[in-house]
Amino acid sequence: MDRRRHGAEDEVELLKKGEINGSVSSVESDWGRQTLDRRKQGLIDPESNIELQPGGLGHVSPAEREGTRLRNSRRKVGWRLICLMVLGIISLTSTILSVVSIITLERDRVLYPPAVRERMVSKIAFGSCTAYDYSSQPVWVHGVIPSNPDAWIWLGDMAYMDSPRVNCAALPSHPHCNCTSDWLHQAPYSCMAGDVDHALSRIQAQLSNPDYAQFLSFMCPGHRAKGLHPPTGTDPSVCPRPIFGTYDDHDFSWNNGNKRLPRKDDIKQIFLDAVGEPNTSPRRNRGRGIEWKYTLNAGHPEKEIDVFLLDERYNRDTLPCHIRREYCKEVLDSYPHHLRRAWCNDFIHGGELGTGSCCNKDDDIYYGWCLQDINKGKSIYEEACDPRSPRFGTRSLIVDSRGNLVEASGTDLLDGRAESPFCDVLGREQRLWLEESLARSQAPLKLVASSSVLLGDLQPQMCDWENEGTSSTCKCSGDDWECYKPAQLQLLHLLSTAPGCVVILTGDYHYSDIRVLKPKQQAYSQFYDGLEFQYPLFQVMASGLTTITGQNFTCDDSRRDTTGLREHGDCSFIRGPSFGMIEVEWDARDPVVRLQLRDGKRGFVQLESNLTLGSCHRT
């Protein structure tokens, strides 16, 4: 069977043969039939299995599609004329400021103004990482719903779009498990990475999960009767309790994925369909990520909450070369059958120039040019080497053939590596938007949804899982912000200097904990290059919504915090299914923000840290 044609037609047959891994609701068969019907109606492209109009799981009439096409065409013409006028009458500096303004406007949205809500949003639930297989997800019925949240934020891995639909241990020859390994695919568990048909079938299975379906009915009562499944998560007439979020690697369809993913715009549409993003949303535009800002409780300045959804996949650079260079050399030299051998060969010898696909910017500049004493007095040093500088990362800088740091020009600007002077996670445009939006935000509470862990594990860890091969140790997980140190420091400085209280929400690790960067020198300060914090900067990590991902881990060396980041002790993490909750006591004289991690079985609070909105004022 051709794995790229494995879609809705044959999944029912696989289910009958017992080849699908885990149990699938009978509702999923309806999804398959609906997909086939929509293909026959010409609403879904038979090759890509993607809705021809963005918003593939919704209902769009031909007239609406034509109207949208004409509006988009007019917008494009209008913007082209405006850009020509701008280029003709104002300076480059003014152009940059105008672009920043446009970026901000296209990524901000007031969500549920007072006119459509009878009560304030005070309880925001969030979580990540469902299950690799089709296990039940009782967390929705027994944990989340009884906690009565006013909103839900997805922090990634809503579905494992790249995971096989079969049990590879039982069916090792199945096309989902047996493939030729390369930089994108690795047998047996990543053969389906980037496969659009497969990604669609996996997200359909999640939307059809009976437990999750009950959660959707709780948040968006009556949405099925309105013909809206999945429901439009941010439409108050459909979902009185909004649902929104961002993806991580597995719902980006590639484990530890980055900007190299083929057809990433199609994968993006599938995720946005699943969370019910409106068809007209700018988040659906091709060539950009899904970053966005939502404002809750708008119109009540003292109770507003700004939620910043980051996209940490669409424009992410490949891993910095130094992060896995020695490990990959060991794999290539000594382990001919290692699962990561093809990936390592590409990392060191692949890429467009054949010199390695890894990102060399951090090696060349931050850990190279910046460490040379002769360069520390140069005028360009601050913007190249100091993440605390407002000029850091604002220009395209490269090290030329003579070892000098210069601004990229001419053909260098066409090289994606020259867009930022450091290995980037967000991309320059998103960084500019975030900086501007944070500075303009008047909300006393700001939640920054980062699907990749910002405050990761600081101690070295094994590069390979047990029995996979090498005994090498690595500095970071291979996917969190610790791997991208200059980018991490720049973001932390930006968040720590933003007005109001900033709380980081994250997931990914398959356990949950609360970490905090405190003022003054701490045991971990050496890892953050002297960054200073005027008030505690919290990170709440909620990961593992099922027993498949939220397992009963022990507090071994790989999970023990020896640097003091954890608020409640070195082994204070949640084992088993869990989710997070931000609960605000608005009626208190100085409103209290409770940062909670709750048990997925009953919704009980297992860990909690508190801060008051008045404690975050800048001095």
C-alpha positions as a printed NumPy array, in Angstrom:
array([[  0.   ,   0.   ,   0.   ],
       [  1.324,   3.465,  -0.906],
       [  1.569,   5.169,   2.489],
       [  0.864,   8.636,   1.032],
       [ -2.482,   7.38 ,  -0.227],
       [ -3.377,   5.843,   3.122],
       [ -6.307,   7.998,   4.124],
       [-10.003,   7.84 ,   4.988],
       [-10.755,   5.091,   2.433],
       [ -8.714,   2.335,   4.063],
       [ -8.721,   3.219,   7.77 ],
       [-12.009,   1.416,   8.318],
       [-10.488,  -1.694,   6.717],
       [ -7.425,  -1.451,   8.949],
       [ -9.711,  -1.173,  11.954],
       [-11.544,  -4.346,  10.902],
       [ -8.214,  -6.19 ,  10.554],
       [ -7.094,  -5.048,  13.996],
       [ -4.107,  -3.198,  12.585],
       [ -4.886,   0.217,  14.051],
       [ -2.998,   0.853,  17.264],
       [ -5.468,   1.273,  20.101],
       [ -9.213,   1.855,  19.943],
       [-10.924,   4.323,  17.67 ],
       [-14.415,   5.674,  18.203],
       [-17.015,   4.718,  15.612],
       [-17.441,   8.432,  15.126],
       [-14.121,   8.428,  13.255],
       [-15.664,   6.299,  10.535],
       [-18.162,   9.11 ,  10.073],
       [-15.226,  11.501,   9.705],
       [-13.839,   9.285,   6.957],
       [-17.167,   9.167,   5.129],
       [-17.589,  12.934,   5.496],
       [-14.122,  13.455,   4.036],
       [-14.955,  11.244,   1.039],
       [-18.26 ,  13.065,   0.521],
       [-16.484,  16.418,   0.573],
       [-13.975,  15.136,  -1.979],
       [-16.831,  14.176,  -4.282],
       [-18.327,  17.644,  -3.844],
       [-15.03 ,  19.196,  -4.915],
       [-14.413,  20.709,  -1.484],
       [-11.303,  18.652,  -0.761],
       [ -8.34 ,  18.235,  -3.074],
       [ -8.037,  14.477,  -3.822],
       [ -4.235,  14.613,  -3.822],
       [ -3.546,  16.605,  -0.683],
       [ -6.744,  15.688,   1.214],
       [ -6.884,  19.376,   2.188],
       [ -9.918,  21.65 ,   2.014],
       [ -9.619,  23.908,  -1.004],
       [-10.757,  26.878,   1.124],
       [ -8.723,  27.467,   4.315],
       [-10.795,  26.15 ,   7.182],
       [-11.015,  22.619,   5.89 ],
       [-13.222,  21.118,   8.59 ],
       [-15.841,  23.88 ,   8.446],
       [-18.613,  24.619,   5.951],
       [-17.953,  27.196,   3.239],
       [-20.287,  27.891,   0.331],
       [-19.003,  28.467,  -3.24 ],
       [-20.186,  32.078,  -3.001],
       [-18.222,  32.572,   0.206],
       [-15.143,  31.033,  -1.381],
       [-15.414,  33.324,  -4.409],
       [-16.021,  36.35 ,  -2.211],
       [-12.993,  35.498,  -0.101],
       [-10.895,  35.053,  -3.239],
       [-11.932,  38.464,  -4.566],
       [-11.359,  40.154,  -1.21 ],
       [ -7.924,  38.591,  -0.904],
       [ -7.107,  39.645,  -4.464],
       [ -8.171,  43.223,  -3.748],
       [ -6.189,  43.236,  -0.513],
       [ -3.073,  42.069,  -2.353],
       [ -3.45 ,  44.771,  -5.003],
       [ -4.106,  47.395,  -2.34 ],
       [ -1.102,  46.391,  -0.283],
       [  1.141,  46.405,  -3.345],
       [  0.075,  49.959,  -4.184],
       [  0.575,  51.063,  -0.598],
       [  4.029,  49.486,  -0.489],
       [  5.024,  51.263,  -3.72 ],
       [  3.846,  54.599,  -2.317],
       [  5.698,  53.99 ,   0.947],
       [  8.914,  53.135,  -0.846],
       [  8.608,  56.262,  -2.939],
       [  7.979,  58.843,  -0.27 ],
       [  9.506,  57.842,   3.051],
       [ 12.798,  56.656,   4.386],
       [ 13.846,  53.103,   5.18 ],
       [ 13.442,  53.773,   8.896],
       [  9.831,  54.844,   8.464],
       [  9.19 ,  51.787,   6.333],
       [ 10.423,  49.51 ,   9.095],
       [  8.205,  51.243,  11.656],
       [  5.198,  50.913,   9.359],
       [  5.853,  47.208,   8.879],
       [  6.079,  46.702,  12.629],
       [  2.737,  48.493,  13.048],
       [  1.094,  46.32 ,  10.391],
       [  2.556,  43.177,  11.959],
       [  1.065,  44.135,  15.312],
       [ -2.386,  44.883,  13.931],
       [ -2.569,  41.582,  12.031],
       [ -1.722,  39.543,  15.117],
       [ -3.945,  41.08 ,  17.811],
       [ -7.57 ,  40.326,  18.549],
       [ -9.99 ,  41.218,  21.299],
       [-11.641,  38.007,  22.439],
       [-15.106,  38.171,  23.964],
       [-15.593,  41.861,  24.75 ],
       [-17.914,  42.674,  27.67 ],
       [-20.948,  42.98 ,  25.411],
       [-20.96 ,  39.233,  24.764],
       [-19.936,  37.962,  28.201],
       [-21.873,  38.096,  31.447],
       [-18.915,  37.276,  33.705],
       [-15.189,  37.822,  33.85 ],
       [-12.729,  35.178,  32.71 ],
       [-10.995,  34.091,  35.903],
       [-10.079,  30.419,  35.31 ],
       [ -7.965,  29.487,  32.295],
       [ -7.086,  25.81 ,  31.856],
       [ -4.269,  24.616,  29.637],
       [ -2.362,  21.485,  28.73 ],
       [ -0.441,  19.5  ,  26.156],
       [  0.393,  16.01 ,  24.918],
       [ -2.55 ,  13.641,  24.469],
       [ -1.418,  10.147,  23.4  ],
       [  0.588,   8.387,  20.71 ],
       [ -2.165,   5.811,  20.291],
       [ -5.96 ,   5.875,  20.57 ],
       [ -6.307,   5.355,  24.295],
       [ -9.151,   6.881,  26.263],
       [ -8.654,  10.402,  27.631],
       [-10.646,  10.554,  30.89 ],
       [ -8.836,  13.755,  31.913],
       [-11.475,  15.766,  30.035],
       [-14.449,  14.259,  31.862],
       [-12.974,  13.672,  35.32 ],
       [-10.425,  16.476,  35.539],
       [-11.002,  19.454,  33.267],
       [-14.801,  19.697,  33.138],
       [-15.281,  19.449,  36.952],
       [-12.71 ,  22.267,  37.326],
       [-15.12 ,  24.547,  35.437],
       [-12.636,  26.556,  33.312],
       [-13.65 ,  29.739,  31.493],
       [-11.203,  29.041,  28.647],
       [ -8.787,  26.391,  27.368],
       [ -5.338,  26.924,  25.804],
       [ -3.645,  24.179,  23.797],
       [  0.138,  24.183,  24.28 ],
       [  0.933,  21.603,  21.634],
       [  0.744,  17.92 ,  20.755],
       [ -3.029,  17.998,  20.56 ],
       [ -2.543,  14.964,  18.329],
       [  0.539,  12.984,  17.341],
       [  0.227,  13.568,  13.612],
       [  3.55 ,  11.899,  12.822],
       [  3.003,   8.736,  14.876],
       [  2.059,   5.461,  13.152],
       [ -1.53 ,   4.293,  13.263],
       [ -0.378,   0.749,  13.934],
       [  1.615,  -1.048,  16.594],
       [  5.076,  -1.168,  15.035],
       [  6.25 ,  -3.822,  17.49 ],
       [  3.523,  -6.136,  16.162],
       [  3.676,  -4.986,  12.523],
       [  7.284,  -3.949,  11.829],
       [  6.852,  -4.319,   8.057],
       [  3.856,  -2.018,   7.869],
       [  4.488,   1.107,   5.702],
       [  3.947,   3.277,   8.773],
       [  6.902,   1.569,  10.467],
       [  9.217,   0.542,   7.648],
       [ 10.739,   3.37 ,   5.616],
       [ 14.067,   4.611,   4.306],
       [ 15.487,   6.951,   6.918],
       [ 16.553,  10.471,   5.995],
       [ 16.627,  13.897,   7.673],
       [ 12.818,  13.914,   7.969],
       [ 11.878,  10.251,   8.394],
       [ 13.294,   7.675,  10.776],
       [ 12.01 ,   4.125,  11.123],
       [ 10.092,   2.849,  12.943],
       [  8.244,   5.705,  14.664],
       [  8.736,   8.72 ,  12.381],
       [  8.023,   7.297,   8.94 ],
       [  4.865,   9.412,   8.627],
       [  6.452,  12.77 ,   9.439],
       [  5.147,  15.49 ,   7.137],
       [  2.524,  13.249,   5.516],
       [ -0.528,  15.48 ,   5.076],
       [ -3.059,  12.665,   4.572],
       [ -1.801,  10.915,   7.676],
       [ -1.805,  14.125,   9.71 ],
       [ -5.434,  14.753,   8.791],
       [ -6.479,  11.25 ,   9.823],
       [ -4.718,  11.596,  13.16 ],
       [ -6.352,  14.92 ,  14.02 ],
       [ -9.738,  13.509,  13.018],
       [ -9.223,  10.691,  15.487],
       [ -8.547,  13.187,  18.28 ],
       [-11.641,  15.219,  17.439],
       [-13.677,  12.015,  17.509],
       [-12.35 ,  10.815,  20.848],
       [-15.466,  10.359,  23.05 ],
       [-13.876,  12.01 ,  26.1  ],
       [-12.653,  15.014,  24.144],
       [-16.053,  15.244,  22.454],
       [-17.659,  15.68 ,  25.895],
       [-15.182,  18.455,  26.653],
       [-16.081,  20.223,  23.397],
       [-19.771,  19.964,  24.278],
       [-19.057,  21.502,  27.683],
       [-17.094,  24.427,  26.246],
       [-19.262,  24.864,  23.147],
       [-22.749,  23.506,  23.9  ],
       [-24.868,  22.731,  20.858],
       [-22.075,  23.089,  18.314],
       [-22.948,  19.827,  16.575],
       [-26.564,  20.899,  16.166],
       [-25.226,  23.998,  14.408],
       [-23.232,  21.817,  12.021],
       [-19.933,  22.96 ,  13.507],
       [-17.53 ,  20.198,  14.46 ],
       [-14.947,  21.073,  15.464],
       [-16.543,  24.192,  16.904],
       [-15.258,  27.67 ,  16.112],
       [-13.265,  28.   ,  19.311],
       [-13.193,  31.806,  19.542],
       [-16.748,  32.554,  18.396],
       [-18.807,  33.408,  21.515],
       [-22.032,  32.382,  19.788],
       [-20.563,  28.884,  19.418],
       [-18.16 ,  28.58 ,  22.364],
       [-19.1  ,  30.641,  25.443],
       [-15.857,  29.259,  26.888],
       [-13.179,  29.842,  24.224],
       [-10.701,  27.249,  22.959],
       [ -7.501,  28.356,  21.264],
       [ -3.806,  27.545,  21.236],
       [ -0.626,  26.781,  19.354],
       [  1.051,  23.653,  18.053],
       [  4.241,  21.904,  19.077],
       [  6.303,  19.425,  17.08 ],
       [  3.928,  16.465,  16.858],
       [  0.906,  18.504,  15.756],
       [  3.338,  20.168,  13.344],
       [  3.746,  16.615,  12.021],
       [  7.473,  16.261,  12.728],
       [  9.204,  15.339,  15.978],
       [ 11.518,  18.238,  16.939],
       [ 10.464,  19.887,  13.684],
       [ 11.663,  23.171,  12.243],
       [ 11.194,  25.428,   9.21 ],
       [ 12.444,  22.776,   6.758],
       [  9.16 ,  20.844,   6.934],
       [  7.688,  20.42 ,   3.426],
       [  4.067,  21.559,   3.06 ],
       [  4.122,  23.241,   6.444],
       [  1.359,  25.613,   5.325],
       [ -0.93 ,  22.626,   4.713],
       [ -0.087,  21.12 ,   8.094],
       [ -0.771,  24.498,   9.684],
       [ -4.277,  24.537,   8.183],
       [ -5.053,  21.132,   9.684],
       [ -4.136,  22.298,  13.176],
       [ -6.085,  25.555,  12.825],
       [ -9.094,  23.584,  11.597],
       [ -8.878,  21.401,  14.694],
       [ -9.024,  24.348,  17.111],
       [-11.797,  25.972,  15.064],
       [ -9.845,  28.987,  13.847],
       [-12.149,  31.16 ,  11.665],
       [-11.735,  30.757,   7.92 ],
       [-10.906,  34.45 ,   7.53 ],
       [ -8.228,  34.514,  10.225],
       [ -4.844,  35.992,   9.189],
       [ -3.278,  33.065,  11.046],
       [ -4.212,  30.997,   7.998],
       [ -2.21 ,  33.126,   5.563],
       [  0.555,  31.276,   3.762],
       [  4.136,  32.213,   4.464],
       [  3.673,  33.084,   8.149],
       [  3.3  ,  31.288,  11.454],
       [  0.275,  31.066,  13.749],
       [  1.481,  33.522,  16.414],
       [ -1.332,  35.672,  17.811],
       [ -2.467,  37.741,  20.768],
       [ -5.91 ,  37.372,  22.345],
       [ -7.281,  39.795,  24.925],
       [ -9.663,  38.428,  27.548],
       [-11.951,  40.665,  29.631],
       [-11.43 ,  43.515,  27.167],
       [-13.02 ,  46.787,  28.232],
       [-12.128,  46.221,  31.885],
       [ -8.533,  47.522,  31.984],
       [ -7.865,  46.378,  35.526],
       [ -8.944,  42.802,  34.665],
       [ -7.625,  42.305,  31.157],
       [ -5.537,  39.246,  30.323],
       [ -3.393,  39.241,  27.195],
       [ -2.572,  35.768,  25.878],
       [  0.401,  35.626,  23.499],
       [  0.477,  32.461,  21.405],
       [  3.964,  31.861,  20.013],
       [  4.772,  29.848,  16.896],
       [  8.04 ,  28.044,  17.575],
       [  8.069,  25.775,  14.52 ],
       [  7.278,  27.654,  11.314],
       [ 10.447,  29.824,  11.271],
       [ 12.674,  27.829,  13.637],
       [ 16.258,  27.349,  12.505],
       [ 17.812,  23.912,  12.581],
       [ 19.696,  22.969,  15.737],
       [ 22.909,  24.932,  16.335],
       [ 25.897,  22.921,  15.116],
       [ 27.644,  22.674,  18.488],
       [ 24.573,  21.147,  20.157],
       [ 24.865,  17.753,  18.406],
       [ 28.156,  17.872,  16.449],
       [ 30.193,  15.55 ,  18.688],
       [ 27.257,  13.221,  19.196],
       [ 26.665,  12.896,  15.455],
       [ 30.353,  12.309,  14.774],
       [ 30.23 ,   9.415,  17.24 ],
       [ 27.105,   8.013,  15.585],
       [ 28.632,   8.215,  12.101],
       [ 32.01 ,   6.826,  13.173],
       [ 30.918,   3.984,  15.437],
       [ 27.232,   3.107,  15.001],
       [ 26.399,   2.019,  11.417],
       [ 22.866,   0.906,  12.349],
       [ 21.901,   3.755,  14.662],
       [ 18.334,   5.044,  14.196],
       [ 19.613,   8.618,  13.893],
       [ 22.434,   7.891,  11.461],
       [ 20.722,   9.423,   8.4  ],
       [ 19.691,  12.46 ,  10.444],
       [ 23.255,  12.894,  11.728],
       [ 24.708,  12.571,   8.241],
       [ 22.457,  15.405,   7.086],
       [ 23.263,  17.442,  10.202],
       [ 27.009,  17.355,   9.489],
       [ 27.257,  16.783,   5.725],
       [ 23.854,  17.73 ,   4.288],
       [ 22.063,  21.003,   3.681],
       [ 21.971,  23.131,   0.55 ],
       [ 25.752,  23.631,   0.478],
       [ 26.722,  20.131,   1.566],
       [ 28.436,  21.483,   4.672],
       [ 25.766,  20.423,   7.138],
       [ 22.14 ,  21.379,   7.717],
       [ 22.884,  22.518,  11.268],
       [ 22.694,  26.218,  12.097],
       [ 26.215,  27.676,  12.325],
       [ 25.305,  31.233,  13.351],
       [ 25.726,  30.719,  17.11 ],
       [ 29.089,  29.027,  16.565],
       [ 30.297,  31.796,  14.253],
       [ 29.07 ,  34.827,  16.208],
       [ 27.905,  34.316,  19.828],
       [ 30.408,  31.548,  20.679],
       [ 32.997,  32.709,  18.162],
       [ 33.389,  36.362,  17.246],
       [ 31.863,  37.616,  20.527],
       [ 34.382,  35.714,  22.672],
       [ 37.403,  37.331,  21.061],
       [ 38.731,  40.102,  23.321],
       [ 39.729,  42.235,  20.354],
       [ 36.059,  42.602,  19.37 ],
       [ 34.603,  43.694,  22.719],
       [ 35.18 ,  47.396,  22.193],
       [ 33.71 ,  47.549,  18.715],
       [ 30.514,  49.496,  18.078],
       [ 28.79 ,  46.458,  16.623],
       [ 29.549,  44.291,  19.675],
       [ 26.406,  45.169,  21.636],
       [ 23.912,  44.295,  18.916],
       [ 25.751,  41.067,  18.084],
       [ 26.638,  39.807,  21.543],
       [ 24.371,  41.286,  24.247],
       [ 20.85 ,  39.763,  24.385],
       [ 19.844,  42.557,  26.795],
       [ 20.408,  45.23 ,  24.167],
       [ 17.336,  46.512,  22.283],
       [ 19.503,  46.349,  19.162],
       [ 20.324,  42.653,  19.603],
       [ 19.211,  40.65 ,  16.59 ],
       [ 17.809,  43.611,  14.65 ],
       [ 20.244,  43.42 ,  11.722],
       [ 21.444,  40.65 ,   9.437],
       [ 25.041,  40.034,  10.493],
       [ 27.503,  37.472,   9.171],
       [ 31.169,  36.638,   9.655],
       [ 32.942,  37.209,   6.351],
       [ 35.844,  35.244,   4.898],
       [ 38.362,  37.417,   6.782],
       [ 36.71 ,  36.836,  10.164],
       [ 35.077,  40.253,  10.335],
       [ 31.479,  40.707,  11.475],
       [ 29.62 ,  42.668,   8.816],
       [ 26.058,  43.447,   7.822],
       [ 24.791,  41.054,   5.195],
       [ 24.208,  42.636,   1.82 ],
       [ 23.447,  41.67 ,  -1.752],
       [ 23.176,  37.929,  -2.265],
       [ 23.808,  37.297,   1.458],
       [ 20.33 ,  38.613,   2.22 ],
       [ 18.842,  35.866,   0.062],
       [ 20.407,  33.281,   2.351],
       [ 17.922,  32.395,   5.103],
       [ 20.839,  31.956,   7.503],
       [ 21.503,  35.696,   7.334],
       [ 18.015,  36.749,   8.483],
       [ 19.073,  36.735,  12.139],
       [ 22.577,  36.877,  13.651],
       [ 21.732,  33.969,  15.956],
       [ 20.018,  30.606,  15.553],
       [ 16.402,  31.66 ,  15.859],
       [ 13.24 ,  30.005,  17.142],
       [ 10.65 ,  32.684,  16.42 ],
       [ 12.027,  34.383,  13.324],
       [ 12.674,  38.098,  13.019],
       [  9.127,  39.142,  12.105],
       [  7.589,  37.342,  15.064],
       [ 10.234,  38.744,  17.401],
       [  9.447,  42.293,  16.267],
       [  5.723,  41.681,  16.716],
       [  6.174,  40.22 ,  20.203],
       [  8.427,  43.042,  21.345],
       [  6.013,  45.69 ,  20.072],
       [  2.904,  43.933,  21.426],
       [  4.378,  43.414,  24.884],
       [  5.437,  47.054,  25.062],
       [  1.952,  48.23 ,  24.037],
       [  0.034,  45.83 ,  26.27 ],
       [ -1.712,  47.462,  29.235],
       [ -3.089,  44.181,  30.597],
       [ -1.977,  43.601,  34.203],
       [ -1.58 ,  39.87 ,  33.45 ],
       [  0.171,  38.478,  30.378],
       [  0.264,  34.763,  29.573],
       [  2.915,  33.703,  27.054],
       [  2.113,  30.308,  25.516],
       [  5.398,  28.679,  24.508],
       [  5.008,  25.115,  23.261],
       [  8.772,  24.596,  23.586],
       [ 10.064,  24.68 ,  27.155],
       [ 11.704,  28.037,  27.846],
       [ 13.221,  27.152,  31.237],
       [ 14.513,  23.684,  30.453],
       [ 16.722,  21.223,  32.282],
       [ 20.146,  22.743,  32.931],
       [ 22.096,  19.622,  33.811],
       [ 23.679,  17.518,  30.996],
       [ 21.643,  14.498,  29.942],
       [ 21.984,  11.426,  27.77 ],
       [ 21.753,  12.195,  24.057],
       [ 20.137,   8.806,  23.376],
       [ 17.398,   6.998,  25.186],
       [ 18.49 ,   3.876,  27.034],
       [ 19.709,   1.052,  24.747],
       [ 19.55 ,   3.265,  21.63 ],
       [ 23.291,   3.497,  21.128],
       [ 25.808,   6.083,  22.29 ],
       [ 26.747,   7.   ,  25.819],
       [ 27.207,  10.671,  24.882],
       [ 25.828,  13.426,  27.085],
       [ 24.249,  16.554,  25.617],
       [ 23.602,  20.064,  26.936],
       [ 19.881,  20.184,  26.121],
       [ 16.947,  18.02 ,  25.107],
       [ 17.475,  18.712,  21.409],
       [ 14.263,  20.71 ,  21.144],
       [ 13.84 ,  23.19 ,  24.016],
       [ 15.039,  26.797,  24.246],
       [ 18.171,  25.727,  26.149],
       [ 19.51 ,  24.534,  22.775],
       [ 19.123,  28.055,  21.372],
       [ 20.884,  29.986,  24.129],
       [ 21.21 ,  33.488,  22.532],
       [ 17.576,  33.348,  21.379],
       [ 16.518,  32.164,  24.847],
       [ 18.365,  34.971,  26.619],
       [ 16.886,  37.583,  24.289],
       [ 13.344,  36.312,  24.935],
       [ 13.844,  36.095,  28.702],
       [ 15.122,  39.656,  28.796],
       [ 12.131,  40.798,  26.748],
       [  9.655,  39.059,  29.078],
       [ 11.372,  40.233,  32.259],
       [ 11.202,  43.883,  31.184],
       [  7.608,  43.86 ,  29.911],
       [  5.026,  45.879,  31.879],
       [  2.729,  43.953,  34.21 ],
       [  2.96 ,  40.336,  35.359],
       [  4.229,  37.827,  32.793],
       [  3.69 ,  34.079,  33.218],
       [  5.077,  31.489,  30.795],
       [  2.855,  28.515,  29.947],
       [  4.484,  25.469,  28.376],
       [  4.283,  21.694,  27.925],
       [  6.187,  19.021,  25.948],
       [  8.195,  17.191,  28.666],
       [  5.491,  14.613,  29.6  ],
       [  5.493,  15.685,  33.219],
       [  4.378,  18.912,  34.904],
       [  6.141,  21.34 ,  37.216],
       [  6.47 ,  25.017,  38.205],
       [  9.787,  26.816,  37.708],
       [ 10.723,  30.376,  38.545],
       [ 13.531,  32.842,  37.899],
       [ 13.882,  35.016,  41.002],
       [ 15.544,  38.377,  41.618],
       [ 19.155,  38.469,  42.885],
       [ 21.813,  35.827,  42.382],
       [ 20.653,  32.224,  42.473],
       [ 22.283,  28.832,  41.902],
       [ 21.084,  28.868,  38.309],
       [ 22.147,  32.453,  37.503],
       [ 25.338,  31.326,  35.752],
       [ 23.236,  29.618,  33.094],
       [ 21.511,  32.874,  32.147],
       [ 24.559,  35.076,  31.55 ],
       [ 23.845,  37.658,  34.218],
       [ 20.248,  38.48 ,  33.285],
       [ 18.537,  40.346,  36.102],
       [ 14.9  ,  39.964,  37.118],
       [ 12.958,  42.612,  39.029],
       [ 10.19 ,  40.211,  40.01 ],
       [  9.797,  36.414,  39.843],
       [  9.252,  35.117,  36.305],
       [  7.207,  31.905,  36.528],
       [  6.947,  29.054,  34.051],
       [  4.068,  26.594,  34.499],
       [  4.622,  23.394,  32.541],
       [  1.557,  21.184,  32.04 ],
       [  2.355,  18.109,  29.978],
       [  0.839,  14.659,  29.767],
       [ -2.945,  14.52 ,  29.518],
       [ -3.151,  10.706,  29.491],
       [ -1.412,   7.724,  31.06 ],
       [  0.429,   7.24 ,  27.751],
       [  2.287,  10.554,  27.981],
       [  1.878,  11.452,  31.663],
       [  3.595,   8.403,  33.09 ],
       [  4.651,   7.618,  36.644],
       [  8.253,   8.749,  36.197],
       [ 10.784,   8.431,  38.991],
       [ 12.888,  11.376,  40.133],
       [ 16.114,  10.159,  38.544],
       [ 19.064,  12.291,  37.497],
       [ 17.399,  13.306,  34.219],
       [ 14.368,  14.772,  36.022],
       [ 15.845,  16.007,  39.29 ],
       [ 16.379,  19.769,  39.443],
       [ 19.741,  20.488,  41.051],
       [ 19.827,  24.21 ,  40.234],
       [ 16.886,  25.581,  42.22 ],
       [ 14.543,  26.404,  39.341],
       [ 11.632,  24.405,  40.761],
       [  9.484,  26.422,  43.13 ],
       [  8.603,  23.467,  45.374],
       [ 11.817,  21.411,  45.522],
       [ 14.113,  19.377,  43.306],
       [ 11.664,  16.503,  42.738],
       [  8.446,  18.529,  42.782],
       [  6.914,  17.435,  39.499],
       [  3.579,  15.796,  38.73 ],
       [  3.585,  12.158,  37.703],
       [  0.629,  10.879,  35.726],
       [ -2.062,  12.752,  33.766],
       [ -2.341,  16.438,  34.64 ],
       [ -3.265,  19.867,  33.328],
       [ -2.698,  23.466,  34.354],
       [ -4.986,  26.226,  35.597],
       [ -4.513,  29.97 ,  36.006],
       [ -7.04 ,  31.181,  38.563],
       [ -7.364,  34.898,  39.32 ],
       [ -9.121,  36.32 ,  42.384],
       [-10.21 ,  39.599,  40.845],
       [-12.154,  40.755,  43.9  ],
       [ -9.123,  40.839,  46.198],
       [ -7.697,  44.292,  46.983],
       [ -4.501,  43.186,  45.234],
       [ -5.715,  40.461,  42.834],
       [ -4.089,  37.087,  43.445],
       [ -2.99 ,  34.893,  40.527],
       [ -2.91 ,  31.208,  41.429],
       [ -0.662,  29.096,  39.199],
       [ -1.94 ,  25.551,  39.552],
       [ -1.186,  22.048,  38.354],
       [ -4.143,  19.736,  38.728],
       [ -4.566,  15.986,  38.862],
       [ -6.068,  14.647,  35.63 ],
       [ -8.097,  12.   ,  37.433],
       [-10.156,  14.274,  39.715],
       [ -9.098,  17.844,  38.985],
       [ -7.579,  18.363,  42.442],
       [ -4.8  ,  20.935,  42.862],
       [ -1.446,  19.168,  43.304],
       [  0.99 ,  22.088,  43.03 ],
       [  0.318,  25.799,  43.398],
       [  2.352,  29.003,  43.361],
       [  0.87 ,  32.452,  43.882],
       [  1.68 ,  35.995,  42.889],
       [ -0.186,  39.272,  43.216],
       [ -0.652,  41.658,  40.318],
       [  0.699,  44.482,  42.45 ],
       [  4.016,  42.678,  42.928],
       [  5.021,  43.067,  39.275],
       [  5.347,  46.851,  39.128],
       [  8.678,  48.05 ,  37.751],
       [ 10.945,  50.168,  39.941]])
